[in-house]
Amino acid sequence: MPKKLAALQQRLGYEFRSTALLLEALTHPSYLQDHPAARPHNQRLEYLGDTVIQFILTDALFREFPSEREGVLSRRRAVLSKGGFLTQMARDLGLDAALRLSKSEEDTGGRARSSILEDAFESLVGAVYLDSDLATTRERVLAWYGPLAARLALKEDAENPKGRLQELVQPEHGNTALRYDVTATTGPRHAREYQVAVFLHDRQLGTGAGPSKKAAEEVAAQAALATLRNSGPKS
């Protein structure tokens, strides 16, 4: 077995019984332009893997969040299964370095292309499923993801920090406890920078700067979220 494949399987925490399936998962369609005999490429495995991922996440979220409504669970599954997330998972596992691409695809940056990495991760999951069973695939996929609640929190913090901050403080402090104050405005009118501090009652949780009040508030909210995760939302 090539050293590259052995090292990849060690990172995956899974050893394939059929290395042909692993190679198929790593073979982008463009590779066949230079190597016509290297069939098949990974598109069929991608189709299968996408469905397997959806099922595993649906089941895991259903069990982990027993009081959440179906709409919330669907949104969380969408966050965990959308392209950017899967692309990062592929990079974390080292799939980018192991992909089989045509020379032209390689030369135009295909190894870093999000769509290719997303497909590769889905193909990998499909390959593991065919090589083993659903229980084994579920264990590996959830191990690669890590704690789903933590993954979701980090993603939600980054995408909607003000909303996430409000969600954290509202149960204990109500929906009017947060306050954003502009503490300074610098620069000429066409290139202003705003400094904002966010308070929980009279306690300053974080500060931020940005080219608009909204941008500065979002940075301040991200800082506040880090503060609360370290100390808790006590006033």
N, C-alpha and C positions, 0 to 999 in steps of 0.2 A: 504494500500500500504506500503511495506517495506520502512523504513526510508532511506535506501541506494538508492533506486530508486527515492524517492522524492527529495533527495539532488542532484542526478544526473540530473534530469529534471530541477531543478532550475539552475544548471550550464549551461545546454543546452539552457535555455531560451525558452523551448518548453515543453508543457505538453501533453503527449500522451492520445488520446481518448481510444486507445487499448494498455494497458500495456503488453498484450501478444506479440505485435510486438516489443516492447522494449526488453522484455526478450529474444525473438528470436534473436535479433541483438547482444545480449550480450552472447549468448550461443555458445561456441566453440564446434566443433564436438567431441572433446575428452570428453566433459562433459557427453555425452550419454553412455560412457563406464561404468560410475558409476551410472548414472541415466537414464536408457533406456526409461523411460516414458516421459522424458523431451523434447520430439520432438516438433518442428523441430530445427535443429541447424541453424547457420547463413550464410551458404554458398550460398543459393539462394538469400538472401538479399544482400550479397556482390556483386554478379553478377549484380543485378539491380542497386545498389548504385554506382558502378563503372561507369556505363553508365550515370546515372543522374549527377554525378560529372563532367564527361567529357562535357556534354551538358551545364551545368551551367557555367563552366569555359570558354568554347568556346564562349558562348554568352556574358559573362561579359568582356572578353578580346577584343572581336570584338568591343564592344561599347566603352571601355575605351581607346583603342589605335587605333583611326580611320585611322591613316596614315601608320600603320605598314603593311608589306606584310604578306601573309599567312604563309610563312616559319618561320618568327619571332614569329608570334602568336602561331604556333604549338610548337615551342621550349619552349615558356613561359608556355604554358599549360602543357607540359611535366614536367617542373620544379615543377609546383604547384600540380601536381597529382601523382608524383612518390612516391615510398615507404617511403623513409626517411621523407619526408614532411608530409605525412599522419600519420605516426607513431607519430611524434611530436604533430600533431593536436589531436590525440587520447589521448596522455598523458595530453595535456593542458586541455582537457575536463573531464579528470578523468575516462576515459573508462577502463584504466588498473585496477583500484581498483574495478570496477563493473563487470568485466568479470566472466563468469561461466566456470570453467575449471575442468578437471578431477584432482584427487589428484596427479597422476603421472606427468601430465603436470605442475601443480602448483609447485611440488617439483623440477622440472628441469628448473625452471625459465621462464615458459611460460607467466607469467603475464608481463614480460618485453620484450618478444620476438617481434622484429619488424614486422615480417610477421603476427603475430596474431593481433597486434594492428592496422596495416594497414587494415586488413580484417574487424576488428571491426568498424573502422571509416566508411568504405564503407557500411557495413551492417546497421549502424545507419542512414546514409543518405537514403538508400533504405527504411528503416522502416518509417522515417519521411515522405517520398514521399507517401507511401501507406496509412499512417495514415491521410494525409492532401491533398495537391495538389502541383503542380509544383511551383506555385508562393510562397507559404509558405516555401517550401523546399529551393528555391533559396534564399529567404531572410535569412533563418537560416544559410545556408552554407556560404554565403558571409559575414555574421556577424561573424561566427567562423574564417574565414580567415582574416578578417580585410582588410584594403586597399591593393589591389593586387599589386599596383606599389611599395609600401613600402616593401611588402613581397618579391617581386622579387629582389628589390635592395639589401636587406640584403643577400639573397641567392647568388646573382651574386657577391656581394662584397666578400663573403667567398670563393666561388669556383674559381673565376678568378679575384683577386684584381687588378693585373696589367692591364688587359684588361678593366676592369670597370673604372679604373682611367683614362686610355687613352680616353675612350668614353666621360667622363665628361669634360675633358679639351680641347679636339680636336676642338669642334665647335668654341670656342673663341680664342684659342691659336695655333691651327695647330697641326700637328702630330709629330713635333720635339721639342716641348717645355719642355717635361719631360726629366730629366737626373737622372740616378742612379749612385752614387759614393760610392765606397768602402772606408770607413773612417778608418777602423782598421781591422787587422787580428791577432787573438790571438790563443794560443794553439799549440801543436805539430802538425806535418804534418798529422798524422793519425787522429787527432781530432780537426781540425781547427774550429774556429768560426769567422764568418764574420760580421762586422758591416757596414751597408749600410744606406745612407741618400738619399732621393729622393727630387729633386728640380723641381719647376716650374719656368723656367728661373732662377733667382737668389734667389728665395724664397724657403726656406726649408719647405717641407710639412710634412715630417715624417721620422722616423728612424726605423730600425729593425735589428735583429740579427738572425743568423741561421747557420747551419753546412755547408751550401753552399751559393754561391752568389745568386743563384736563390731563395733559401728559404728566405734569408735575404731580398731580394728585394720584395718578396711577403708580408712579415711582414711590411716592410716600406710602401708598397702601401696601406695596410689596414689602417695603421696609417694616411696616407695622405687622404684617403677617409673620415675618421672621421673628419679630419681638414676641408676639403672642405664642408662637410655637415653642419659644424658649421659656417663657414665664407664665403664660396663661392670661386670660382676659379679665384680670382683677383691676378694679378702679382704684 
